[in-house]
Amino acid sequence: MRLVVGIGLRAGTPYAELEGAVAGLPGEVELLVTLEGRETEPALQQLADHLGAKLCTFSEEELGKQTVPNPSDQVSRLKGTPSVAEAAVLAAGAELLVPKYKTHNATVAVGRLPAAGYGVHEQEVVHRVIAERRDVREGFLQLEVDDEKLTRVLEAAHRAPSVGLSQPWDFLLIRDLATRTKVHELAIRQRDLFAQSLPNERRQAFDGLKIEAILDAPLNIAVTCDPGRGGRHVLGRHADPRTTWFSAAIAIQNLWLAARAEGLGVGWVSFFGPQEVAEVLGLPPHIELVGYLCVGYVDHFAPAPELIRSGWAKRRPLSWAIHEEVWGRRSTSIVDDAHEAAPNAVPATGQRIRVVVGGDATNLASAEALVVDLHEDKPDHDFGVLWRPARTPEEAEEYGVEIARDLALQGAGHLDVRTATDSPAAKALAEGLKAGASACGLTHSCA
Ligand SMILES: Cc1cc2nc3c(=O)[nH]c(=O)nc-3n(C[C@H](O)[C@H](O)[C@H](O)COP(=O)(O)O)c2cc1C
């Protein structure tokens, strides 16, 4: 434990008294803190030397800002601050562990400091690799990935957190061209199916996108998950079996980041049913595919995600993702925000989406259609149906804003808003959709 000791003392306090006051503390004292001017006291200096601790001071003003559990009128009169020992501990950024106690000439309080993070430069490197990791589908070089590098990258993946330390992943390394060709055929088939499901404009944009590098990258890695690994009593998995797959996905993220740091590109391909790939790879029935990765040296790492650079999608602002204490509570109302943003919104171009509020899956015949289902019962899963059983019209309006904003991030240019029922929730959600659309520069119409 990293300790900080706050000391208020009279001039001339004997060293032995201070040494006795801090004897037997439950950790290493890193910092001695006191009121500005007191650092010249010989006993304090000697104590700092004895403990190998740094001696720091705070001004009356800095100490006076701290809210301490045991303020003293007498100290306030004499020193201009209601506390020295406790206030100095808090001012040092520590949590108060032992409230102030007195010796004949001194007052002492002890705090514990948070464990140290990395130095600024190292922090920057971590954030840089996170920011500069890219999903790479182009520019792979026909160079073997050397074993040492690959081992380091796999070690990073293998160090990932996992539920109950079950380590449910395995890494199947695929270099064989015949196997990769079979996997590639699966991806091409799914690519075609997806293209056919898109509205015309969106299909044209999709045609220009590369979505895999299975044959270009010399190495493919199938990351699998064994949902039963470790037997019956894996700690933390019993209540939520999904944690096994989360663990494997985190391993992939570790792999991805380490690969970026090593100058290796990684592209994740999910254009196939996991079972189809499992069959091609001959996975045993109890093993499931989590991620299929194309890995290799690349000629460059793009500065931004390909889907952003091509205009296919946009980044969601962090503030949209943060809720305070209760879902939906934000520092300002998103409906008010939307109305405020509308006059300055940059006009967006993109696909037309017909949003049927209060409809159901039967309204999905056209590829342009999207349904907002307001029923209490959860509908069958379909990405064309957004289930929003709003509890109040206010909540419905917020959902409308959110849906519109998120559609704007996925290439929408116009919302054609229709209401299939005239319930207050449907009307409010439709209003929210229009407000959200205007805030993002989308045009809208209604019927
Ligand atoms: C689970 C998952 C599946 C993905 N599947 C594909 C895919 O099939 N094809 C593709 O081109 N990119 C795929 N990606 C990459 C994303 O498109 C990419 O991460 C996103 O656009 C952000 O870009 P960035 O990774 O370069 O930051 C996938 C990413 C994840 C996390």
The ligand as an SDF file (V2000), in Angstrom:
LIG
                    3D

 31 33  0  0  0  0  0  0  0  0999 V2000
  -17.2650   -8.2820  -34.8870 C   0  0  0  0  0  0  0  0  0  0  0  0
  -16.7430   -7.5530  -36.1020 C   0  0  0  0  0  0  0  0  0  0  0  0
  -17.0230   -8.0170  -37.3570 C   0  0  0  0  0  0  0  0  0  0  0  0
  -16.5440   -7.3360  -38.4660 C   0  0  0  0  0  0  0  0  0  0  0  0
  -16.7820   -7.8310  -39.7260 N   0  0  0  0  0  0  0  0  0  0  0  0
  -16.2610   -7.2120  -40.7950 C   0  0  0  0  0  0  0  0  0  0  0  0
  -16.4290   -7.7520  -42.1020 C   0  0  0  0  0  0  0  0  0  0  0  0
  -17.0190   -8.7920  -42.3080 O   0  0  0  0  0  0  0  0  0  0  0  0
  -15.8990   -7.0900  -43.1390 N   0  0  0  0  0  0  0  0  0  0  0  0
  -15.2260   -5.9010  -42.9630 C   0  0  0  0  0  0  0  0  0  0  0  0
  -14.7900   -5.3260  -43.9490 O   0  0  0  0  0  0  0  0  0  0  0  0
  -15.0160   -5.3790  -41.7290 N   0  0  0  0  0  0  0  0  0  0  0  0
  -15.5180   -6.0180  -40.6590 C   0  0  0  0  0  0  0  0  0  0  0  0
  -15.2970   -5.5070  -39.4120 N   0  0  0  0  0  0  0  0  0  0  0  0
  -14.4960   -4.2820  -39.2500 C   0  0  0  0  0  0  0  0  0  0  0  0
  -15.3550   -3.0590  -38.9910 C   0  0  0  0  0  0  0  0  0  0  0  0
  -15.9890   -2.6510  -40.1650 O   0  0  0  0  0  0  0  0  0  0  0  0
  -14.4290   -1.9840  -38.4550 C   0  0  0  0  0  0  0  0  0  0  0  0
  -13.9320   -2.3950  -37.2120 O   0  0  0  0  0  0  0  0  0  0  0  0
  -15.1180   -0.6190  -38.2790 C   0  0  0  0  0  0  0  0  0  0  0  0
  -15.5460   -0.1480  -39.5110 O   0  0  0  0  0  0  0  0  0  0  0  0
  -14.1840    0.3960  -37.6330 C   0  0  0  0  0  0  0  0  0  0  0  0
  -12.9910    0.4860  -38.3460 O   0  0  0  0  0  0  0  0  0  0  0  0
  -11.5850    0.2550  -37.6780 P   0  0  0  0  0  0  0  0  0  0  0  0
  -11.6050   -1.1580  -37.1270 O   0  0  0  0  0  0  0  0  0  0  0  0
  -10.5760    0.4370  -38.7520 O   0  0  0  0  0  0  0  0  0  0  0  0
  -11.4480    1.2540  -36.5670 O   0  0  0  0  0  0  0  0  0  0  0  0
  -15.7700   -6.1650  -38.2920 C   0  0  0  0  0  0  0  0  0  0  0  0
  -15.4810   -5.7080  -37.0150 C   0  0  0  0  0  0  0  0  0  0  0  0
  -15.9500   -6.3920  -35.9210 C   0  0  0  0  0  0  0  0  0  0  0  0
  -15.6150   -5.8990  -34.5370 C   0  0  0  0  0  0  0  0  0  0  0  0
  1  2  1  0
  2  3  1  0
  2 30  2  0
  3  4  2  0
  4  5  1  0
  4 28  1  0
  5  6  2  0
  6  7  1  0
  6 13  1  0
  7  8  2  0
  7  9  1  0
  9 10  1  0
 10 11  2  0
 10 12  1  0
 12 13  2  0
 13 14  1  0
 14 15  1  0
 14 28  1  0
 15 16  1  0
 16 17  1  0
 16 18  1  0
 18 19  1  0
 18 20  1  0
 20 21  1  0
 20 22  1  0
 22 23  1  0
 23 24  1  0
 24 25  2  0
 24 26  1  0
 24 27  1  0
 28 29  2  0
 29 30  1  0
 30 31  1  0
M  END
$$$$
